[in-house]
Amino acid sequence: MQTDRNFDTLIERFKKTIYDTAKGSWRLKLLQEDLRSLYEQSEPLAIWDAGCGFGQMSLWFAGQGHQLTLCDLSKKMLAHAQAQFKTAELDAQFLQGAAQQLAPTLPQFDLVLFHAVLEWLAEPLATLPKIAAQVKPGGYLSLMFYNRNAVVYKNALRGHWRLKQLLDHSYLGKGKKLTPPNPQYPHEVLAALDRLGFSIVTQTGIRVFHDYLEAEALEKSDDAELFELEYQYCRLPTFREMGRYIHVLARRQ
């Protein structure tokens, strides 16, 4: 039986392969661009970072004077986020536990951040309403998830024995390492948000080209040119549907 993923045993590998990389920095840049108008609100926002990881986005918002509540299933992730806030001399509320279990105990928020969590849940689309319910009417949900379109396309480009796995739908990971077991189709997530009464403000594909290049092609490519190309296409229809991650900023009607 599949369960929600806890990263306590993989925190150092997570940090090395995701946070301390150029592709991780690119992800952070696009998220901050999509959320810039909320970040610059003159009145402090009440923000819940549901599955905060190392707390990078929360720290960014807190530095602007917004009020943060952070939670994570991983005690080690949460401890790292707390240490980051302490170093920056910023305050926040920290809660250890699964976001969907904590949700009913929390108030509603002006903004809920739900980044790179959905794909690690045992029941992603069944859990989403519990998180979305904590957004105030007129408030915002910032949802970033691992894109199943990208997983399918990447495996198809590699061909060979992967084609059979695609045909019989046995290509998904088990979630034991850093490959999420439940990547989501963008059209299904967008339909779920619509049913929950959310309208889409912004949709961005994160790494729409980078992750399809093989190691040799990446080595021969200029990083600046590659990321400039990413920037030109990441919010265009079709291309944004192919990002390794999809970020959606949605407003509750």
C-alpha positions as CSV (number, residue, x, y, z in Angstrom):
1,M,0.0,0.0,0.0
2,Q,1.4,3.4,-1.0
3,T,1.9,6.0,1.7
4,D,2.9,9.7,1.7
5,R,6.7,10.2,1.3
6,N,8.8,11.3,4.2
7,F,12.3,12.6,3.2
8,D,14.0,12.2,6.6
9,T,16.3,9.5,5.2
10,L,17.2,11.4,2.0
11,I,17.5,15.0,3.1
12,E,21.2,15.4,2.2
13,R,20.7,13.8,-1.2
14,F,17.6,16.0,-1.7
15,K,19.7,19.1,-0.9
16,K,22.5,18.1,-3.2
17,T,20.5,17.1,-6.3
18,I,17.7,19.6,-6.1
19,Y,18.4,22.7,-4.1
20,D,22.1,23.1,-4.8
21,T,21.8,23.0,-8.6
22,A,21.3,25.4,-11.5
23,K,18.0,23.7,-12.3
24,G,16.9,24.2,-8.7
25,S,17.8,27.9,-8.9
26,W,15.8,28.2,-12.1
27,R,12.8,26.7,-10.4
28,L,13.1,29.1,-7.6
29,K,13.4,32.1,-10.0
30,L,10.2,31.2,-11.9
31,L,8.3,30.6,-8.7
32,Q,9.3,34.0,-7.4
33,E,8.3,35.7,-10.7
34,D,4.9,34.1,-10.6
35,L,4.3,35.2,-7.0
36,R,5.9,38.6,-7.2
37,S,2.6,40.6,-7.2
38,L,1.6,38.8,-3.9
39,Y,5.1,39.2,-2.4
40,E,4.8,43.0,-3.0
41,Q,1.4,43.4,-1.4
42,S,1.6,46.3,1.1
43,E,-0.6,44.6,3.7
44,P,1.0,41.4,5.3
45,L,-0.5,38.2,4.0
46,A,-1.2,35.1,6.1
47,I,0.6,32.3,4.2
48,W,0.7,28.6,4.8
49,D,3.6,26.7,3.3
50,A,2.1,23.2,3.2
51,G,5.1,20.9,2.8
52,C,7.7,23.5,3.2
53,G,10.9,21.5,2.6
54,F,13.9,23.8,3.4
55,G,11.5,26.8,3.6
56,Q,13.1,28.8,0.7
57,M,9.9,30.3,-0.5
58,S,8.6,31.0,3.0
59,L,11.9,32.7,4.0
60,W,11.5,34.9,0.9
61,F,8.0,36.0,1.9
62,A,8.8,36.4,5.6
63,G,11.7,38.8,4.6
64,Q,9.0,41.0,3.1
65,G,7.0,41.1,6.3
66,H,4.4,38.4,5.6
67,Q,3.1,36.1,8.3
68,L,4.2,32.5,7.7
69,T,3.0,29.1,8.9
70,L,5.2,26.2,7.8
71,C,4.6,22.4,8.0
72,D,6.3,19.3,6.8
73,L,6.0,15.6,7.3
74,S,9.8,15.4,7.7
75,K,11.2,16.5,11.0
76,K,14.6,17.0,9.5
77,M,13.2,19.2,6.7
78,L,11.3,21.3,9.2
79,A,14.3,21.6,11.5
80,H,16.4,22.9,8.5
81,A,13.7,25.5,7.7
82,Q,13.6,26.6,11.4
83,A,17.4,27.0,11.3
84,Q,17.2,29.1,8.2
85,F,14.6,31.4,9.8
86,K,16.7,31.7,13.0
87,T,19.8,32.7,11.0
88,A,17.7,35.3,9.2
89,E,16.2,36.5,12.5
90,L,12.7,36.0,11.2
91,D,9.6,34.6,12.9
92,A,7.2,31.9,11.7
93,Q,5.0,29.1,13.1
94,F,6.4,25.6,12.5
95,L,4.2,22.5,12.6
96,Q,5.4,18.9,12.1
97,G,3.0,16.6,10.3
98,A,1.2,15.9,7.0
99,A,-0.4,18.9,5.5
100,Q,-3.8,17.2,4.9
101,Q,-4.0,16.1,8.5
102,L,-3.1,19.5,9.9
103,A,-5.4,21.4,7.5
104,P,-8.6,21.1,9.6
105,T,-6.8,22.5,12.6
106,L,-5.7,25.7,10.8
107,P,-7.4,28.9,9.8
108,Q,-7.8,29.9,6.2
109,F,-5.0,31.8,4.5
110,D,-4.5,34.5,1.9
111,L,-2.0,32.3,0.2
112,V,-1.3,28.6,0.4
113,L,2.0,27.3,-1.1
114,F,1.8,23.6,-2.1
115,H,5.1,23.0,-3.9
116,A,6.4,19.6,-5.0
117,V,4.2,17.7,-2.6
118,L,1.2,16.5,-4.7
119,E,3.3,13.9,-6.6
120,W,4.6,12.3,-3.3
121,L,1.1,11.7,-1.9
122,A,-0.6,8.3,-1.8
123,E,-3.8,10.0,-3.1
124,P,-2.9,13.2,-4.8
125,L,-6.2,14.5,-6.3
126,A,-8.2,13.2,-3.3
127,T,-5.9,15.2,-1.0
128,L,-5.9,18.4,-3.0
129,P,-9.4,19.6,-1.8
130,K,-8.2,19.4,1.8
131,I,-5.4,21.8,1.1
132,A,-7.4,24.1,-1.2
133,A,-10.1,24.4,1.4
134,Q,-7.6,26.4,3.5
135,V,-7.5,29.2,1.0
136,K,-9.7,32.2,1.8
137,P,-12.4,33.3,-0.7
138,G,-10.5,35.6,-3.0
139,G,-7.2,34.1,-1.8
140,Y,-4.6,32.2,-3.8
141,L,-3.2,28.7,-4.2
142,S,0.3,28.3,-5.5
143,L,0.5,24.7,-6.7
144,M,3.7,23.2,-8.2
145,F,3.7,19.5,-9.2
146,Y,5.7,16.9,-11.1
147,N,4.4,16.6,-14.6
148,R,3.4,13.2,-15.9
149,N,3.5,14.5,-19.5
150,A,7.2,15.1,-19.1
151,V,7.8,11.6,-17.6
152,V,6.0,10.0,-20.6
153,Y,7.8,12.1,-23.2
154,K,11.3,11.6,-21.7
155,N,10.9,7.9,-21.6
156,A,9.5,7.8,-25.1
157,L,12.6,9.7,-26.4
158,R,14.9,7.1,-24.7
159,G,13.0,4.3,-26.5
160,H,14.1,0.6,-26.2
161,W,12.5,-1.3,-23.3
162,R,10.9,1.8,-22.0
163,L,8.3,1.8,-24.8
164,K,6.7,-1.4,-23.4
165,Q,6.6,0.2,-19.9
166,L,4.8,3.2,-21.4
167,L,2.3,1.0,-23.2
168,D,1.4,-1.0,-20.1
169,H,1.7,2.0,-17.7
170,S,4.4,0.4,-15.5
171,Y,6.9,3.2,-16.0
172,L,6.1,5.1,-12.8
173,G,8.6,5.1,-9.9
174,K,8.1,3.6,-6.5
175,G,9.0,6.7,-4.6
176,K,11.8,5.1,-2.8
177,K,14.5,7.5,-4.1
178,L,13.9,10.9,-5.6
179,T,11.6,10.0,-8.5
180,P,8.0,10.8,-7.4
181,P,5.6,7.9,-7.7
182,N,2.5,9.9,-8.6
183,P,3.3,12.6,-11.3
184,Q,0.1,14.4,-12.4
185,Y,-1.3,15.3,-15.8
186,P,-1.8,19.1,-16.0
187,H,-5.2,18.8,-17.5
188,E,-6.5,16.7,-14.6
189,V,-5.1,19.1,-12.0
190,L,-6.6,22.1,-13.8
191,A,-9.9,20.4,-14.0
192,A,-9.8,19.6,-10.3
193,L,-9.0,23.2,-9.5
194,D,-12.0,24.3,-11.6
195,R,-14.3,22.0,-9.7
196,L,-13.0,23.4,-6.4
197,G,-13.9,27.0,-7.6
198,F,-10.5,28.3,-8.6
199,S,-9.6,30.3,-11.6
200,I,-6.1,30.2,-13.1
201,V,-4.0,33.4,-12.9
202,T,-0.7,32.1,-14.1
203,Q,0.6,28.8,-15.5
204,T,4.4,28.2,-16.0
205,G,6.3,25.2,-17.2
206,I,9.5,24.7,-15.3
207,R,12.3,23.3,-17.4
208,V,10.5,22.7,-20.7
209,F,13.7,21.8,-22.6
210,H,16.5,21.3,-20.1
211,D,15.4,17.9,-18.8
212,Y,14.9,16.4,-22.3
213,L,18.6,16.9,-23.2
214,E,21.0,14.0,-22.7
215,A,24.2,14.6,-20.7
216,E,26.4,15.1,-23.8
217,A,24.0,17.7,-25.2
218,L,23.9,19.5,-21.9
219,E,27.7,19.6,-21.7
220,K,27.9,21.1,-25.2
221,S,25.2,23.7,-24.5
222,D,25.7,27.2,-23.1
223,D,23.7,27.4,-19.9
224,A,22.9,31.1,-20.4
225,E,21.5,30.4,-23.9
226,L,19.6,27.3,-22.7
227,F,17.9,29.1,-19.8
228,E,17.1,32.1,-22.1
229,L,15.4,29.7,-24.4
230,E,13.5,28.2,-21.4
231,Y,12.4,31.7,-20.5
232,Q,11.0,32.5,-23.9
233,Y,8.8,29.4,-24.0
234,C,8.0,28.4,-20.4
235,R,4.6,30.3,-20.3
236,L,3.5,29.6,-23.9
237,P,0.7,27.0,-24.5
238,T,1.9,23.6,-25.5
239,F,5.5,24.2,-24.1
240,R,4.3,25.0,-20.6
241,E,2.4,21.7,-20.6
242,M,5.8,19.9,-21.1
243,G,7.8,21.3,-18.2
244,R,9.3,18.8,-15.7
245,Y,7.3,20.7,-13.1
246,I,4.1,22.8,-13.6
247,H,3.4,25.8,-11.5
248,V,-0.1,27.1,-11.3
249,L,-1.2,30.2,-9.4
250,A,-4.9,30.0,-8.9
251,R,-7.4,32.3,-7.2
252,R,-10.4,31.1,-5.2
253,Q,-13.6,32.6,-6.6
